[in-house]
Amino acid sequence: VGAMCVNGQFCVHGVQEVLNGTKHDNGCENASTSVGYCPVGSACGKGSVYPQLCPSGTYSDSNNQVDCRTCPAGYYCDVGSTDYKASPCP
């Protein structure tokens, strides 16, 4: 019995479930199943096929994010930003 690929994860090549059983580093039952955790600088909503880089004006500073955060006033965030603090507006 499996569970739906959840928020903060992505399921590659049409995989729809994270299988229960012996887990590998990628959280899957076997190495041929392609499920992963969303990296910083991206977001993965429920059912994501691949992580989506955060668009300009947003950032993601931790793994497994569903949505990117809005870059605060006085800072700028390029595509895939992982932190806004290093990029104050000139």
N, CA, C and O of each residue as an XYZ file, in Angstrom:
360
protein
N       0.853     -1.181      0.000
C       0.000      0.000      0.000
C       0.890      1.233      0.000
O       1.854      1.304      0.763
N       0.582      2.184     -0.831
C       1.374      3.397     -0.932
C       0.570      4.611     -0.532
O      -0.626      4.520     -0.256
N       1.231      5.735     -0.503
C       0.582      7.003     -0.197
C       0.859      7.958     -1.343
O       1.888      7.846     -2.011
N      -0.048      8.898     -1.577
C       0.164      9.870     -2.652
C       1.457     10.643     -2.426
O       1.837     10.920     -1.289
N       2.117     10.983     -3.504
C       3.281     11.852     -3.427
C       2.775     13.179     -2.850
O       1.889     13.811     -3.426
N       3.334     13.594     -1.726
C       2.768     14.695     -0.950
C       3.468     16.021     -1.207
O       4.487     16.082     -1.894
N       2.894     17.093     -0.634
C       3.516     18.408     -0.713
C       4.951     18.328     -0.225
O       5.243     17.639      0.753
N       5.842     19.028     -0.900
C       7.245     19.042     -0.525
C       8.060     17.936     -1.154
O       9.277     17.895     -0.972
N       7.414     17.019     -1.905
C       8.105     15.957     -2.621
C       7.767     16.085     -4.099
O       6.813     16.768     -4.473
N       8.560     15.423     -4.932
C       8.226     15.354     -6.351
C       8.295     13.911     -6.813
O       9.088     13.129     -6.289
N       7.473     13.549     -7.789
C       7.373     12.184     -8.292
C       7.693     12.193     -9.778
O       6.913     12.707    -10.579
N       8.824     11.632    -10.149
C       9.321     11.670    -11.520
C       8.754     10.506    -12.336
O       8.464      9.436    -11.801
N       8.604     10.737    -13.633
C       8.202      9.703    -14.592
C       6.849      9.087    -14.268
O       6.660      7.882    -14.433
N       5.906      9.905    -13.809
C       4.553      9.418    -13.582
C       4.346      8.658    -12.288
O       3.253      8.145    -12.048
N       5.368      8.571    -11.444
C       5.199      7.895    -10.164
C       4.160      8.668     -9.361
O       4.265      9.887     -9.226
N       3.170      7.981     -8.833
C       2.119      8.642     -8.077
C       2.151      8.314     -6.587
O       1.426      8.929     -5.806
N       2.973      7.364     -6.189
C       2.978      6.942     -4.801
C       4.381      6.868     -4.228
O       5.349      6.603     -4.940
N       4.470      7.111     -2.917
C       5.673      6.811     -2.154
C       5.380      5.460     -1.522
O       4.463      5.350     -0.708
N       6.129      4.446     -1.873
C       5.811      3.099     -1.424
C       6.301      2.834     -0.004
O       7.372      3.294      0.391
N       5.506      2.090      0.756
C       5.916      1.669      2.099
C       6.855      0.477      1.975
O       6.850     -0.204      0.950
N       7.642      0.217      2.980
C       8.587     -0.890      2.947
C       9.980     -0.382      3.243
O      10.145      0.646      3.900
N      10.986     -1.099      2.760
C      12.366     -0.702      2.979
C      12.635      0.602      2.253
O      12.434      0.700      1.042
N      13.088      1.599      2.988
C      13.306      2.914      2.394
C      14.771      3.092      2.016
O      15.662      2.627      2.726
N      15.012      3.757      0.914
C      16.352      4.134      0.486
C      16.527      5.621      0.763
O      15.595      6.267      1.242
N      17.678      6.168      0.479
C      17.948      7.580      0.745
C      16.935      8.510      0.090
O      16.681      9.601      0.600
N      16.360      8.099     -1.023
C      15.399      8.959     -1.710
C      13.974      8.757     -1.203
O      13.043      9.339     -1.759
N      13.779      7.937     -0.149
C      12.468      7.722      0.441
C      11.618      6.719     -0.314
O      10.419      6.610     -0.060
N      12.227      5.979     -1.247
C      11.464      5.054     -2.076
C      11.736      3.611     -1.677
O      12.756      3.301     -1.061
N      10.817      2.748     -2.036
C      10.967      1.342     -1.703
C      12.083      0.695     -2.511
O      12.781     -0.180     -1.999
N      12.263      1.103     -3.751
C      13.353      0.551     -4.548
C      13.995      1.660     -5.373
O      13.399      2.713     -5.600
N      15.189      1.408     -5.805
C      15.975      2.444     -6.484
C      15.371      2.868     -7.811
O      15.705      3.940     -8.316
N      14.485      2.055     -8.395
C      13.907      2.424     -9.688
C      12.733      3.390     -9.540
O      12.295      3.976    -10.530
N      12.216      3.566     -8.328
C      11.131      4.506     -8.099
C      11.730      5.888     -7.909
O      12.664      6.051     -7.124
N      11.219      6.868     -8.600
C      11.829      8.191     -8.598
C      10.991      9.198     -7.817
O      10.141      9.886     -8.381
N      11.241      9.274     -6.528
C      10.597     10.249     -5.659
C      11.701     10.978     -4.925
O      12.658     10.349     -4.475
N      11.591     12.280     -4.795
C      12.617     13.032     -4.100
C      12.026     14.155     -3.283
O      10.837     14.456     -3.384
N      12.856     14.765     -2.484
C      12.447     15.875     -1.645
C      12.863     17.176     -2.298
O      13.949     17.273     -2.871
N      12.013     18.163     -2.214
C      12.227     19.432     -2.882
C      13.420     20.181     -2.272
O      13.454     20.375     -1.057
N      14.398     20.605     -3.082
C      15.576     21.305     -2.561
C      15.323     22.804     -2.342
O      14.346     23.358     -2.846
N      16.204     23.441     -1.594
C      16.117     24.889     -1.400
C      16.161     25.577     -2.763
O      16.758     25.065     -3.710
N      15.523     26.739     -2.849
C      15.473     27.482     -4.104
C      14.362     27.027     -5.035
O      14.254     27.506     -6.164
N      13.527     26.093     -4.554
C      12.439     25.569     -5.369
C      11.237     25.234     -4.500
O      11.300     25.303     -3.272
N      10.142     24.869     -5.154
C       8.926     24.479     -4.455
C       8.306     23.281     -5.167
O       8.474     23.110     -6.374
N       7.590     22.458     -4.410
C       6.927     21.269     -4.948
C       5.542     21.133     -4.324
O       5.413     20.714     -3.174
N       4.527     21.479     -5.071
C       3.161     21.262     -4.610
C       2.795     19.794     -4.761
O       3.539     19.034     -5.381
N       1.670     19.387     -4.209
C       1.226     17.999     -4.279
C       1.151     17.541     -5.726
O       0.556     18.215     -6.567
N       1.757     16.387     -6.017
C       1.744     15.830     -7.364
C       2.778     16.412     -8.303
O       2.722     16.147     -9.504
N       3.725     17.198     -7.801
C       4.770     17.789     -8.657
C       5.580     16.698     -9.342
O       5.897     15.672     -8.739
N       5.910     16.930    -10.605
C       6.739     15.990    -11.353
C       8.216     16.303    -11.127
O       9.028     15.385    -11.012
N       8.571     17.569    -11.063
C       9.936     18.008    -10.783
C       9.853     19.239     -9.885
O       8.831     19.926     -9.876
N      10.915     19.527     -9.130
C      10.938     20.779     -8.369
C      10.867     21.967     -9.332
O      11.483     21.942    -10.397
N      10.131     22.987     -8.964
C      10.020     24.202     -9.764
C      10.866     25.287     -9.101
O      10.649     25.628     -7.938
N      11.838     25.832     -9.852
C      12.649     26.911     -9.297
C      11.750     28.076     -8.908
O      10.774     28.386     -9.592
N      12.096     28.709     -7.807
C      11.348     29.895     -7.388
C      11.524     30.978     -8.442
O      12.642     31.219     -8.897
N      10.434     31.636     -8.837
C      10.551     32.711     -9.834
C      11.184     33.963     -9.232
O      11.297     34.084     -8.012
N      11.588     34.875    -10.077
C      12.140     36.157     -9.615
C      11.170     36.796     -8.634
O       9.953     36.743     -8.815
N      11.731     37.401     -7.590
C      10.912     38.057     -6.577
C      10.489     37.148     -5.445
O       9.781     37.568     -4.530
N      10.935     35.868     -5.508
C      10.615     34.913     -4.450
C      11.856     34.112     -4.080
O      12.865     34.169     -4.783
N      11.788     33.364     -2.975
C      12.897     32.519     -2.528
C      12.366     31.345     -1.720
O      11.214     31.357     -1.288
N      13.192     30.341     -1.515
C      12.889     29.192     -0.664
C      14.170     28.857      0.091
O      15.163     28.446     -0.508
N      14.140     29.036      1.409
C      15.353     28.854      2.211
C      15.416     27.527      2.963
O      16.296     27.340      3.804
N      14.499     26.605      2.675
C      14.553     25.284      3.303
C      14.005     24.229      2.354
O      13.301     24.551      1.397
N      14.327     22.983      2.617
C      13.867     21.864      1.799
C      12.375     21.632      1.986
O      11.779     22.082      2.965
N      11.785     20.925      1.034
C      10.413     20.425      1.116
C       9.354     21.525      1.175
O       8.320     21.348      1.818
N       9.598     22.652      0.516
C       8.630     23.742      0.511
C       7.561     23.529     -0.559
O       7.851     23.057     -1.658
N       6.338     23.881     -0.224
C       5.218     23.789     -1.149
C       5.174     25.032     -2.031
O       4.898     24.939     -3.228
N       5.445     26.193     -1.441
C       5.414     27.472     -2.149
C       6.689     28.253     -1.858
O       7.319     28.072     -0.816
N       7.057     29.114     -2.782
C       8.177     30.031     -2.552
C       7.653     31.229     -1.768
O       6.478     31.581     -1.869
N       8.524     31.844     -0.995
C       8.166     33.012     -0.194
C       8.459     34.282     -0.979
O       9.378     34.318     -1.798
N       7.677     35.317     -0.727
C       7.884     36.607     -1.387
C       9.117     37.293     -0.807
O       9.281     37.374      0.411
N       9.971     37.779     -1.684
C      11.151     38.528     -1.276
C      10.680     39.837     -0.627
O       9.874     40.550     -1.226
N      11.159     40.172      0.576
C      10.674     41.387      1.239
C      11.151     42.672      0.564
O      12.139     42.680     -0.170
N      10.422     43.756      0.832
C      10.779     45.070      0.293
C      12.207     45.412      0.698
O      12.618     45.148      1.827
N      12.957     45.997     -0.221
C      14.337     46.390      0.048
C      15.355     45.338     -0.356
O      16.558     45.547     -0.200
N      14.880     44.191     -0.881
C      15.756     43.097     -1.322
C      15.295     42.637     -2.694
O      14.157     42.888     -3.090
N      16.184     41.961     -3.422
C      15.789     41.355     -4.685
C      16.178     39.887     -4.672
O      17.178     39.499     -4.067
N      15.380     39.084     -5.342
C      15.598     37.640     -5.400
C      15.548     37.205     -6.865
O      14.531     37.385     -7.535
N      16.639     36.637     -7.353
C      16.682     36.101     -8.713
C      15.980     34.739     -8.746
O      15.604     34.206     -7.702
N      15.808     34.187     -9.930
C      15.227     32.851    -10.091
C      16.039     31.841     -9.286
O      17.267     31.821     -9.374
N      15.364     31.008     -8.506
C      16.028     29.966     -7.720
C      16.707     30.466     -6.456
O      17.560     29.773     -5.901
N      16.348     31.651     -5.993
C      16.989     32.206     -4.789
C      16.729     31.337     -3.561
O      15.643     30.786     -3.382
N      17.759     31.234     -2.723
C      17.666     30.459     -1.494
C      17.680     31.335     -0.248
O      17.420     30.851      0.854
N      17.985     32.633     -0.418
C      18.036     33.549      0.705
C      17.981     34.982      0.180
O      18.654     35.318     -0.795
N      17.199     35.803      0.812
C      17.084     37.198      0.353
C      18.098     38.118      1.022
O      18.423     39.172      0.475
N      18.600     37.743      2.186
C      19.445     38.631      3.004
C      20.750     39.033      2.318
O      21.308     40.089      2.616
N      21.231     38.208      1.412
C      22.496     38.496      0.728
C      22.316     39.461     -0.453
O      23.293     39.856     -1.089
N      21.052     39.841     -0.745
C      20.794     40.660     -1.936
C      19.954     41.894     -1.630
O      18.816     41.995     -2.088
N      20.508     42.843     -0.854
C      19.747     44.076     -0.631
C      19.743     44.928     -1.908
O      20.675     44.872     -2.711
N      18.694     45.702     -2.072
C      18.634     46.598     -3.231
C      19.721     47.664     -3.082
O      19.995     48.130     -1.975
N      20.339     48.048     -4.205
C      21.393     49.056     -4.141
C      20.833     50.442     -3.791
O      21.591     51.408     -3.696
